[in-house]
Amino acid sequence: MKVDELLAPRILVVSGKGGVGKTTVSAALAVIAARTGRKVCVAEVDEKGSLPRLFGHGDLSYEPTELSPGIWGLNITAENALREYLHLQYHMRRLSHVFTGTHFVDYLATSAPGINDLLVIRKIWYLEQGPAKGGTNQTYDTIIVDAPAAGHMLTFVGAPQGFYDAIPVGPIRHQVQWVLDMIEDPARTRVSLVTTAEEMPVAETIETVEALHGRLGVGTGPMFANGLYDGLFKQKELSALNDVDPQDMIALARATGLDLDKDDISSAVSYARFLEARRAIQRRHLRVLRAGVDEPIVQLPFLFSAGLGAPDIITLADVIEARLAAL
């Protein structure tokens, strides 16, 4: 699979069960897209703010900020999206500030469930349309949406259909149709899910793919299996763990400048066995994932870093490119 195939739709929605690394994968995909010369916008749709920190930046605002050469980021909130909508659609610049306070938006969300999600998706539509619709002064080749966790993501991408069914006629129905067309067109929008090779995330990923295809009619792209203990040891090295002589290991360590004792060696051997046991469990869950989805699965390594940053994102981007080419 070529990178151009991955980036063929202009909008890539990245989601997954909380904690599986969807924001990290979103950032790596942005790096890959920028390497091809594309102008990239990464949209956060919550306020956790972890995306800009991966690039060494502070919090994002509603206006796009350049995070890295060729990569811009913004944070989309329902309040700001409603303010922009009222201004662009009805030229209510002054009144929009009155109607878009937190309490008013909370009232809207209570009276019309799903309106917050629709407003956010409408902003993504503005980003896709670019200056042609007045929603942004820049045109982006690739828009990556760091979407809500998988459970909420289904209601997120399903919001336009719900409003389209609820509104029989009128201009708002037409506007919702524009957004719905964007979501349901696989040439414009695709969802990629991120999971870890564990029972609950894999089961949720399979269920989410089924819901996207069956209930919502939304296209999906490659899946990402993240955090794998992949290729840490050769089989010969694993076999040798049973015959480790602590004194030999201590001598080898000292030859490289490390001062280890028997407890250190014992801990290292135990940790190696633990990692291999975890790897065996991951392989089992990966088989379940492959059996449950038709999409290609890109396997990503566990990164032994205290805190992920720009170098780790570059590493993941390199791995994704290499493994896409091997698919």
DRENVO-989248 format. One record per residue (C-alpha): x, y, z; residue number from 1. Coordinates in pm, whole numbers, plus 32768, in hexadecimal, padded with zeros to 4 digits. Each point is the difference from the previous one (the first is absolute). Layout:
# DRENVO-989248
@c1 = X&c2 = Y&c3 = Z&lumlo = NUM
...
//
This chain:
# DRENVO-989248
@c1 = 8000&c2 = 8000&c3 = 8000&lumlo = 1
@c1 = 808B&c2 = 8154&c3 = 7F9E&lumlo = 2
@c1 = 7FF5&c2 = 8137&c3 = 80D8&lumlo = 3
@c1 = 7F32&c2 = 80AC&c3 = 7EF1&lumlo = 4
@c1 = 7EF3&c2 = 7EF5&c3 = 802C&lumlo = 5
@c1 = 7FF5&c2 = 8041&c3 = 8177&lumlo = 6
@c1 = 7FE3&c2 = 8175&c3 = 7FC2&lumlo = 7
@c1 = 7F0F&c2 = 7FE6&c3 = 7EDB&lumlo = 8
@c1 = 7ED2&c2 = 8083&c3 = 80C1&lumlo = 9
@c1 = 8031&c2 = 8167&c3 = 806A&lumlo = 10
@c1 = 7F75&c2 = 7FC3&c3 = 815D&lumlo = 11
@c1 = 8092&c2 = 7EF1&c3 = 80E2&lumlo = 12
@c1 = 7F3F&c2 = 7FC5&c3 = 8141&lumlo = 13
@c1 = 80D5&c2 = 7F4E&c3 = 8105&lumlo = 14
@c1 = 7F57&c2 = 7F61&c3 = 812C&lumlo = 15
@c1 = 801C&c2 = 7EE0&c3 = 80F3&lumlo = 16
@c1 = 7FBD&c2 = 7F9B&c3 = 8165&lumlo = 17
@c1 = 808B&c2 = 80FA&c3 = 80FA&lumlo = 18
@c1 = 8171&c2 = 7FCE&c3 = 804D&lumlo = 19
@c1 = 8061&c2 = 7F3B&c3 = 7EC8&lumlo = 20
@c1 = 80CA&c2 = 811B&c3 = 7F63&lumlo = 21
@c1 = 7F14&c2 = 8099&c3 = 7EFD&lumlo = 22
@c1 = 8091&c2 = 815D&c3 = 8030&lumlo = 23
@c1 = 8161&c2 = 7F7B&c3 = 7FD3&lumlo = 24
@c1 = 7F9A&c2 = 7F4F&c3 = 7EBD&lumlo = 25
@c1 = 7F4D&c2 = 813D&c3 = 7F8A&lumlo = 26
@c1 = 8143&c2 = 80C4&c3 = 802F&lumlo = 27
@c1 = 80CE&c2 = 7EF7&c3 = 7F49&lumlo = 28
@c1 = 7F0C&c2 = 8001&c3 = 7EDC&lumlo = 29
@c1 = 8020&c2 = 817B&c3 = 7FEF&lumlo = 30
@c1 = 817A&c2 = 7FDD&c3 = 7FE6&lumlo = 31
@c1 = 7FDC&c2 = 7F00&c3 = 7EE9&lumlo = 32
@c1 = 7F10&c2 = 80E0&c3 = 7F3F&lumlo = 33
@c1 = 80E6&c2 = 812D&c3 = 8026&lumlo = 34
@c1 = 8126&c2 = 7F33&c3 = 7F7B&lumlo = 35
@c1 = 7F44&c2 = 7FD4&c3 = 7EB9&lumlo = 36
@c1 = 7FE1&c2 = 8178&c3 = 7FD9&lumlo = 37
@c1 = 7E9A&c2 = 8013&c3 = 8075&lumlo = 38
@c1 = 7F84&c2 = 811F&c3 = 80D5&lumlo = 39
@c1 = 7F6D&c2 = 7F59&c3 = 8134&lumlo = 40
@c1 = 7F09&c2 = 806E&c3 = 810A&lumlo = 41
@c1 = 7FD1&c2 = 7F2F&c3 = 813A&lumlo = 42
@c1 = 7EBB&c2 = 804A&c3 = 80B8&lumlo = 43
@c1 = 7FD5&c2 = 7FAF&c3 = 8170&lumlo = 44
@c1 = 7E94&c2 = 7FDF&c3 = 805F&lumlo = 45
@c1 = 802E&c2 = 7FEE&c3 = 8177&lumlo = 46
@c1 = 80BF&c2 = 80D6&c3 = 80F7&lumlo = 47
@c1 = 80FF&c2 = 7F0C&c3 = 808A&lumlo = 48
@c1 = 8111&c2 = 80B7&c3 = 7F41&lumlo = 49
@c1 = 80F2&c2 = 7EDF&c3 = 7FD1&lumlo = 50
@c1 = 802A&c2 = 802C&c3 = 7E88&lumlo = 51
@c1 = 80C7&c2 = 8148&c3 = 8001&lumlo = 52
@c1 = 80E4&c2 = 7F81&c3 = 8115&lumlo = 53
@c1 = 8070&c2 = 7EE7&c3 = 7F1A&lumlo = 54
@c1 = 808B&c2 = 8111&c3 = 7F1F&lumlo = 55
@c1 = 808D&c2 = 80CB&c3 = 8121&lumlo = 56
@c1 = 7EEE&c2 = 810B&c3 = 7FFB&lumlo = 57
@c1 = 7F0B&c2 = 808B&c3 = 80FC&lumlo = 58
@c1 = 7E86&c2 = 7FEE&c3 = 7FEE&lumlo = 59
@c1 = 7F50&c2 = 802C&c3 = 7EB4&lumlo = 60
@c1 = 7EF6&c2 = 8104&c3 = 7FB7&lumlo = 61
@c1 = 7EE1&c2 = 8004&c3 = 7F08&lumlo = 62
@c1 = 80E2&c2 = 80AA&c3 = 7F03&lumlo = 63
@c1 = 80FE&c2 = 7F18&c3 = 7F55&lumlo = 64
@c1 = 8160&c2 = 800F&c3 = 8090&lumlo = 65
@c1 = 8132&c2 = 7F7B&c3 = 7F4A&lumlo = 66
@c1 = 8089&c2 = 7EDF&c3 = 80CE&lumlo = 67
@c1 = 810F&c2 = 7F91&c3 = 7F10&lumlo = 68
@c1 = 805D&c2 = 8051&c3 = 7E97&lumlo = 69
@c1 = 7ECD&c2 = 7FAB&c3 = 7F32&lumlo = 70
@c1 = 7F2C&c2 = 7FA1&c3 = 8130&lumlo = 71
@c1 = 7EFA&c2 = 80DE&c3 = 80A3&lumlo = 72
@c1 = 7F26&c2 = 7FAD&c3 = 812A&lumlo = 73
@c1 = 7EC4&c2 = 808C&c3 = 809E&lumlo = 74
@c1 = 7F0D&c2 = 7FA8&c3 = 8114&lumlo = 75
@c1 = 7E92&c2 = 7FFA&c3 = 7F9E&lumlo = 76
@c1 = 7EFE&c2 = 804A&c3 = 810D&lumlo = 77
@c1 = 7E89&c2 = 800F&c3 = 7FCE&lumlo = 78
@c1 = 7FF2&c2 = 8166&c3 = 8087&lumlo = 79
@c1 = 80FA&c2 = 8085&c3 = 7F02&lumlo = 80
@c1 = 7F69&c2 = 7F30&c3 = 7EE7&lumlo = 81
@c1 = 7EA6&c2 = 8091&c3 = 8048&lumlo = 82
@c1 = 808D&c2 = 8162&c3 = 8009&lumlo = 83
@c1 = 80A6&c2 = 7FCC&c3 = 7EAE&lumlo = 84
@c1 = 7EC7&c2 = 7F62&c3 = 7F6F&lumlo = 85
@c1 = 7F21&c2 = 8123&c3 = 8068&lumlo = 86
@c1 = 80F9&c2 = 80FA&c3 = 7F75&lumlo = 87
@c1 = 803E&c2 = 7F53&c3 = 7EB1&lumlo = 88
@c1 = 7EA0&c2 = 7F82&c3 = 7FBE&lumlo = 89
@c1 = 7F2F&c2 = 811E&c3 = 808E&lumlo = 90
@c1 = 80FD&c2 = 8121&c3 = 8022&lumlo = 91
@c1 = 7FB8&c2 = 8018&c3 = 8176&lumlo = 92
@c1 = 815D&c2 = 8063&c3 = 8071&lumlo = 93
@c1 = 7F8D&c2 = 80D1&c3 = 812C&lumlo = 94
@c1 = 7ED8&c2 = 7F2C&c3 = 806A&lumlo = 95
@c1 = 80CA&c2 = 7EC0&c3 = 7FD8&lumlo = 96
@c1 = 80BC&c2 = 8050&c3 = 8141&lumlo = 97
@c1 = 7EB5&c2 = 801B&c3 = 80BA&lumlo = 98
@c1 = 7F7F&c2 = 7EB1&c3 = 7F83&lumlo = 99
@c1 = 8140&c2 = 7F37&c3 = 8026&lumlo = 100
@c1 = 804C&c2 = 8015&c3 = 8172&lumlo = 101
@c1 = 803B&c2 = 7EBA&c3 = 80B8&lumlo = 102
@c1 = 7EA7&c2 = 8003&c3 = 80A3&lumlo = 103
@c1 = 7F4F&c2 = 8039&c3 = 7EB6&lumlo = 104
@c1 = 80BF&c2 = 7EE7&c3 = 7F56&lumlo = 105
@c1 = 7FB4&c2 = 7F1C&c3 = 8129&lumlo = 106
@c1 = 7E8F&c2 = 8057&c3 = 7FD2&lumlo = 107
@c1 = 8016&c2 = 7FAA&c3 = 7E8E&lumlo = 108
@c1 = 80AB&c2 = 7EB5&c3 = 804D&lumlo = 109
@c1 = 7EEB&c2 = 7FA7&c3 = 80F6&lumlo = 110
@c1 = 7EE4&c2 = 8061&c3 = 7F19&lumlo = 111
@c1 = 809F&c2 = 7F6E&c3 = 7EC5&lumlo = 112
@c1 = 80E3&c2 = 7ED8&c3 = 8055&lumlo = 113
@c1 = 8119&c2 = 7FE0&c3 = 7F06&lumlo = 114
@c1 = 8008&c2 = 8171&c3 = 7FA1&lumlo = 115
@c1 = 8160&c2 = 802A&c3 = 8092&lumlo = 116
@c1 = 8084&c2 = 7EE7&c3 = 7F25&lumlo = 117
@c1 = 7F50&c2 = 808E&c3 = 7ECE&lumlo = 118
@c1 = 809A&c2 = 8157&c3 = 803C&lumlo = 119
@c1 = 815C&c2 = 7F69&c3 = 801B&lumlo = 120
@c1 = 7FD1&c2 = 7F32&c3 = 7EC2&lumlo = 121
@c1 = 7F7A&c2 = 8133&c3 = 7F50&lumlo = 122
@c1 = 814C&c2 = 80AC&c3 = 8052&lumlo = 123
@c1 = 80BA&c2 = 7EDB&c3 = 7F64&lumlo = 124
@c1 = 7F2A&c2 = 8034&c3 = 7EC9&lumlo = 125
@c1 = 806C&c2 = 8170&c3 = 7FFD&lumlo = 126
@c1 = 816B&c2 = 7F8E&c3 = 8014&lumlo = 127
@c1 = 7FC9&c2 = 7F18&c3 = 7ED9&lumlo = 128
@c1 = 7F52&c2 = 810E&c3 = 7F32&lumlo = 129
@c1 = 810D&c2 = 8105&c3 = 8046&lumlo = 130
@c1 = 7FDC&c2 = 8167&c3 = 7F88&lumlo = 131
@c1 = 7EEC&c2 = 7F9C&c3 = 7F0E&lumlo = 132
@c1 = 7F06&c2 = 7FFC&c3 = 8121&lumlo = 133
@c1 = 80A9&c2 = 8109&c3 = 80D3&lumlo = 134
@c1 = 8046&c2 = 7F10&c3 = 811E&lumlo = 135
@c1 = 817B&c2 = 801E&c3 = 7FFA&lumlo = 136
@c1 = 8104&c2 = 80D2&c3 = 7F53&lumlo = 137
@c1 = 80D6&c2 = 7ED0&c3 = 7FB3&lumlo = 138
@c1 = 7FCF&c2 = 7ECD&c3 = 7F2A&lumlo = 139
@c1 = 8079&c2 = 7EB8&c3 = 8093&lumlo = 140
@c1 = 8056&c2 = 7ECC&c3 = 7F37&lumlo = 141
@c1 = 7FCD&c2 = 7F15&c3 = 8127&lumlo = 142
@c1 = 7F26&c2 = 8030&c3 = 8134&lumlo = 143
@c1 = 803F&c2 = 7F0E&c3 = 811E&lumlo = 144
@c1 = 7EF4&c2 = 7FF7&c3 = 810D&lumlo = 145
@c1 = 8076&c2 = 7F8C&c3 = 8156&lumlo = 146
@c1 = 7EA1&c2 = 7F86&c3 = 804A&lumlo = 147
@c1 = 7F5A&c2 = 7FA4&c3 = 814B&lumlo = 148
@c1 = 8030&c2 = 7EA3&c3 = 8090&lumlo = 149
@c1 = 7F55&c2 = 7EEE&c3 = 7F39&lumlo = 150
@c1 = 7EBB&c2 = 7FF6&c3 = 80CA&lumlo = 151
@c1 = 7FC2&c2 = 8174&c3 = 7FD4&lumlo = 152
@c1 = 808E&c2 = 7FFF&c3 = 7EA0&lumlo = 153
@c1 = 7ED6&c2 = 7F3B&c3 = 7F81&lumlo = 154
@c1 = 7F0C&c2 = 8107&c3 = 807E&lumlo = 155
@c1 = 80F2&c2 = 810B&c3 = 7F80&lumlo = 156
@c1 = 8003&c2 = 7F8B&c3 = 7E94&lumlo = 157
@c1 = 7E92&c2 = 7F98&c3 = 801A&lumlo = 158
@c1 = 7F85&c2 = 8158&c3 = 806B&lumlo = 159
@c1 = 7FC3&c2 = 8085&c3 = 7E9D&lumlo = 160
@c1 = 7F23&c2 = 7ED7&c3 = 7FA8&lumlo = 161
@c1 = 7F34&c2 = 8030&c3 = 813C&lumlo = 162
@c1 = 7FBC&c2 = 816D&c3 = 7FB4&lumlo = 163
@c1 = 7FBC&c2 = 7FB8&c3 = 7E92&lumlo = 164
@c1 = 7EF3&c2 = 7F06&c3 = 8064&lumlo = 165
@c1 = 7F6D&c2 = 80F0&c3 = 8100&lumlo = 166
@c1 = 7FE7&c2 = 8135&c3 = 7F20&lumlo = 167
@c1 = 7F0D&c2 = 7FC2&c3 = 7EDF&lumlo = 168
@c1 = 8036&c2 = 813C&c3 = 7F31&lumlo = 169
@c1 = 80B0&c2 = 814E&c3 = 7FFB&lumlo = 170
@c1 = 815A&c2 = 809A&c3 = 7FDB&lumlo = 171
@c1 = 808D&c2 = 7F57&c3 = 8137&lumlo = 172
@c1 = 7FA9&c2 = 7EAC&c3 = 7F6C&lumlo = 173
@c1 = 80C1&c2 = 805F&c3 = 7EC5&lumlo = 174
@c1 = 812D&c2 = 8069&c3 = 80D2&lumlo = 175
@c1 = 7FF4&c2 = 7EBA&c3 = 80C1&lumlo = 176
@c1 = 7FF2&c2 = 7F48&c3 = 7EB3&lumlo = 177
@c1 = 814A&c2 = 80A3&c3 = 7F9A&lumlo = 178
@c1 = 80A5&c2 = 7F7E&c3 = 813D&lumlo = 179
@c1 = 7F5E&c2 = 7EAB&c3 = 7FDC&lumlo = 180
@c1 = 8080&c2 = 7FE3&c3 = 7E9C&lumlo = 181
@c1 = 8160&c2 = 8045&c3 = 807F&lumlo = 182
@c1 = 7FEB&c2 = 7EF9&c3 = 8114&lumlo = 183
@c1 = 7F6B&c2 = 7EEE&c3 = 7F26&lumlo = 184
@c1 = 80E5&c2 = 802E&c3 = 7ED3&lumlo = 185
@c1 = 812F&c2 = 7F17&c3 = 8028&lumlo = 186
@c1 = 80BB&c2 = 80CF&c3 = 7F00&lumlo = 187
@c1 = 7FE6&c2 = 812A&c3 = 80EE&lumlo = 188
@c1 = 7FFA&c2 = 7F65&c3 = 815D&lumlo = 189
@c1 = 8084&c2 = 7EBE&c3 = 8098&lumlo = 190
@c1 = 801B&c2 = 7F89&c3 = 8168&lumlo = 191
@c1 = 8134&c2 = 7F4C&c3 = 807E&lumlo = 192
@c1 = 7FEF&c2 = 7F5C&c3 = 8155&lumlo = 193
@c1 = 8121&c2 = 7FD5&c3 = 80F1&lumlo = 194
@c1 = 8008&c2 = 7EE0&c3 = 80F6&lumlo = 195
@c1 = 80EB&c2 = 7F49&c3 = 80E3&lumlo = 196
@c1 = 801B&c2 = 7E84&c3 = 7FEF&lumlo = 197
@c1 = 7F27&c2 = 7FC9&c3 = 8132&lumlo = 198
@c1 = 7EAC&c2 = 7F5F&c3 = 8027&lumlo = 199
@c1 = 7F21&c2 = 8130&c3 = 8040&lumlo = 200
@c1 = 809D&c2 = 80F1&c3 = 7F02&lumlo = 201
@c1 = 7FFC&c2 = 7EF4&c3 = 7EF0&lumlo = 202
@c1 = 7E94&c2 = 7FA5&c3 = 8046&lumlo = 203
@c1 = 7F9C&c2 = 8170&c3 = 7FFB&lumlo = 204
@c1 = 80BD&c2 = 8038&c3 = 7EBC&lumlo = 205
@c1 = 7F4B&c2 = 7EE2&c3 = 7F52&lumlo = 206
@c1 = 7EAE&c2 = 807C&c3 = 8080&lumlo = 207
@c1 = 804E&c2 = 8164&c3 = 7F93&lumlo = 208
@c1 = 805F&c2 = 7F93&c3 = 7E9F&lumlo = 209
@c1 = 7EBB&c2 = 7F3D&c3 = 7FE4&lumlo = 210
@c1 = 7F38&c2 = 8131&c3 = 8072&lumlo = 211
@c1 = 80B6&c2 = 80EA&c3 = 7F13&lumlo = 212
@c1 = 7FBB&c2 = 7F1E&c3 = 7ED6&lumlo = 213
@c1 = 7EA6&c2 = 7F82&c3 = 8059&lumlo = 214
@c1 = 7F4B&c2 = 810E&c3 = 80C2&lumlo = 215
@c1 = 80B0&c2 = 813C&c3 = 7F89&lumlo = 216
@c1 = 8081&c2 = 7FAB&c3 = 7EA5&lumlo = 217
@c1 = 8155&c2 = 809E&c3 = 8045&lumlo = 218
@c1 = 813B&c2 = 7F85&c3 = 7F51&lumlo = 219
@c1 = 812B&c2 = 7F7F&c3 = 80C2&lumlo = 220
@c1 = 8174&c2 = 7FF8&c3 = 7FB7&lumlo = 221
@c1 = 8127&c2 = 7F42&c3 = 8094&lumlo = 222
@c1 = 7FF1&c2 = 7F9D&c3 = 816E&lumlo = 223
@c1 = 8127&c2 = 8044&c3 = 80E6&lumlo = 224
@c1 = 8066&c2 = 7F00&c3 = 8109&lumlo = 225
@c1 = 80CD&c2 = 80D2&c3 = 80EF&lumlo = 226
@c1 = 80F2&c2 = 7FB5&c3 = 811B&lumlo = 227
@c1 = 807A&c2 = 7EAC&c3 = 7F89&lumlo = 228
@c1 = 812E&c2 = 7F56&c3 = 809E&lumlo = 229
@c1 = 807A&c2 = 7FB1&c3 = 7EA7&lumlo = 230
@c1 = 814F&c2 = 7F68&c3 = 7FA9&lumlo = 231
@c1 = 80A9&c2 = 8045&c3 = 814D&lumlo = 232
@c1 = 80AF&c2 = 7EAF&c3 = 8010&lumlo = 233
@c1 = 806E&c2 = 7EFB&c3 = 7F0A&lumlo = 234
@c1 = 7F92&c2 = 7E99&c3 = 803F&lumlo = 235
@c1 = 8168&c2 = 7F9F&c3 = 8046&lumlo = 236
@c1 = 8014&c2 = 810D&c3 = 810D&lumlo = 237
@c1 = 7EBC&c2 = 7F8E&c3 = 80A1&lumlo = 238
@c1 = 807A&c2 = 7E98&c3 = 800E&lumlo = 239
@c1 = 8140&c2 = 8074&c3 = 80A7&lumlo = 240
@c1 = 7F3E&c2 = 809D&c3 = 8123&lumlo = 241
@c1 = 7FDB&c2 = 7EA8&c3 = 809D&lumlo = 242
@c1 = 8179&c2 = 7FD2&c3 = 800B&lumlo = 243
@c1 = 8071&c2 = 8157&c3 = 8075&lumlo = 244
@c1 = 8137&c2 = 7FF8&c3 = 80D9&lumlo = 245
@c1 = 7FF3&c2 = 8139&c3 = 80DC&lumlo = 246
@c1 = 817B&c2 = 8010&c3 = 801C&lumlo = 247
@c1 = 8029&c2 = 7FFA&c3 = 7E88&lumlo = 248
@c1 = 7EFE&c2 = 8114&c3 = 7FDD&lumlo = 249
@c1 = 80A8&c2 = 80D3&c3 = 810D&lumlo = 250
@c1 = 814E&c2 = 7FDC&c3 = 7F4C&lumlo = 251
@c1 = 7F64&c2 = 8061&c3 = 7EB1&lumlo = 252
@c1 = 7F58&c2 = 812C&c3 = 80A0&lumlo = 253
@c1 = 8144&c2 = 8078&c3 = 809C&lumlo = 254
@c1 = 80AC&c2 = 7FE2&c3 = 7EB0&lumlo = 255
@c1 = 7F09&c2 = 8102&c3 = 7F7C&lumlo = 256
@c1 = 8023&c2 = 80E4&c3 = 812E&lumlo = 257
@c1 = 7ECE&c2 = 7F8D&c3 = 80C5&lumlo = 258
@c1 = 801F&c2 = 7F9D&c3 = 816C&lumlo = 259
@c1 = 7EF5&c2 = 7EF6&c3 = 803C&lumlo = 260
@c1 = 7FCA&c2 = 7EFC&c3 = 810F&lumlo = 261
@c1 = 7F3C&c2 = 7EBA&c3 = 8010&lumlo = 262
@c1 = 7EBA&c2 = 80B1&c3 = 805F&lumlo = 263
@c1 = 801F&c2 = 80E4&c3 = 7ED1&lumlo = 264
@c1 = 8032&c2 = 7ED4&c3 = 7F1B&lumlo = 265
@c1 = 7EDB&c2 = 7F47&c3 = 809D&lumlo = 266
@c1 = 7F1E&c2 = 812F&c3 = 7FD2&lumlo = 267
@c1 = 806A&c2 = 802A&c3 = 7E95&lumlo = 268
@c1 = 7FBD&c2 = 7E92&c3 = 7FB1&lumlo = 269
@c1 = 7EAD&c2 = 800F&c3 = 80AD&lumlo = 270
@c1 = 7FA2&c2 = 8138&c3 = 7F3D&lumlo = 271
@c1 = 8065&c2 = 7F5D&c3 = 7EB7&lumlo = 272
@c1 = 7F20&c2 = 7ED6&c3 = 8050&lumlo = 273
@c1 = 7EE4&c2 = 80EB&c3 = 805E&lumlo = 274
@c1 = 801E&c2 = 80B9&c3 = 7EB4&lumlo = 275
@c1 = 7FFD&c2 = 7EBC&c3 = 7F3C&lumlo = 276
@c1 = 7ECD&c2 = 7F8A&c3 = 80BF&lumlo = 277
@c1 = 7F52&c2 = 8149&c3 = 7FB0&lumlo = 278
@c1 = 8067&c2 = 7FD9&c3 = 7E95&lumlo = 279
@c1 = 7F5C&c2 = 7EA8&c3 = 7FF3&lumlo = 280
@c1 = 7EBD&c2 = 8094&c3 = 808B&lumlo = 281
@c1 = 800D&c2 = 811A&c3 = 7F01&lumlo = 282
@c1 = 802B&c2 = 7F09&c3 = 7EE3&lumlo = 283
@c1 = 7EC3&c2 = 7F4D&c3 = 806F&lumlo = 284
@c1 = 7F34&c2 = 8142&c3 = 8004&lumlo = 285
@c1 = 808E&c2 = 806A&c3 = 7EAF&lumlo = 286
@c1 = 7F79&c2 = 7EBC&c3 = 7F6B&lumlo = 287
@c1 = 7EA8&c2 = 805C&c3 = 8085&lumlo = 288
@c1 = 801F&c2 = 815C&c3 = 7F69&lumlo = 289
@c1 = 8068&c2 = 7F7A&c3 = 7EAB&lumlo = 290
@c1 = 7ED9&c2 = 7F11&c3 = 8002&lumlo = 291
@c1 = 7F0E&c2 = 8118&c3 = 805E&lumlo = 292
@c1 = 805B&c2 = 8111&c3 = 7F06&lumlo = 293
@c1 = 8049&c2 = 8006&c3 = 7E8D&lumlo = 294
@c1 = 80DA&c2 = 8137&c3 = 8008&lumlo = 295
@c1 = 817C&c2 = 7FE4&c3 = 7FFA&lumlo = 296
@c1 = 80A2&c2 = 8012&c3 = 8158&lumlo = 297
@c1 = 8139&c2 = 80CE&c3 = 8036&lumlo = 298
@c1 = 80C5&c2 = 7F86&c3 = 812E&lumlo = 299
@c1 = 80B0&c2 = 8109&c3 = 80D1&lumlo = 300
@c1 = 810A&c2 = 7FBE&c3 = 8109&lumlo = 301
@c1 = 7FEF&c2 = 8056&c3 = 816E&lumlo = 302
@c1 = 80DE&c2 = 812F&c3 = 8038&lumlo = 303
@c1 = 80CB&c2 = 7FEB&c3 = 813F&lumlo = 304
@c1 = 7FF7&c2 = 8176&c3 = 8047&lumlo = 305
@c1 = 7FB7&c2 = 80B6&c3 = 8142&lumlo = 306
@c1 = 7F30&c2 = 80FE&c3 = 7F40&lumlo = 307
@c1 = 7FB8&c2 = 8003&c3 = 7E8F&lumlo = 308
@c1 = 8082&c2 = 8127&c3 = 7F36&lumlo = 309
@c1 = 805D&c2 = 8069&c3 = 7EA0&lumlo = 310
@c1 = 8117&c2 = 7EFA&c3 = 7FD3&lumlo = 311
@c1 = 7F0C&c2 = 7EE9&c3 = 8059&lumlo = 312
@c1 = 7F02&c2 = 8085&c3 = 7F06&lumlo = 313
@c1 = 810D&c2 = 7FFB&c3 = 7EF3&lumlo = 314
@c1 = 8054&c2 = 7E97&c3 = 805F&lumlo = 315
@c1 = 7E92&c2 = 7F97&c3 = 7FE4&lumlo = 316
@c1 = 7FDD&c2 = 80B4&c3 = 7EB3&lumlo = 317
@c1 = 812E&c2 = 7F3F&c3 = 7F7C&lumlo = 318
@c1 = 7F6C&c2 = 7EB6&c3 = 8078&lumlo = 319
@c1 = 7EA9&c2 = 8049&c3 = 7F69&lumlo = 320
@c1 = 8098&c2 = 8056&c3 = 7EAF&lumlo = 321
@c1 = 80D6&c2 = 7EC5&c3 = 7FFD&lumlo = 322
@c1 = 7EE3&c2 = 7F1B&c3 = 8066&lumlo = 323
@c1 = 7F0A&c2 = 809B&c3 = 7F10&lumlo = 324
@c1 = 80F5&c2 = 7FB5&c3 = 7EEA&lumlo = 325
@c1 = 8011&c2 = 7E96&c3 = 8074&lumlo = 326
@c1 = 7E85&c2 = 7FCD&c3 = 7FFE&lumlo = 327
//
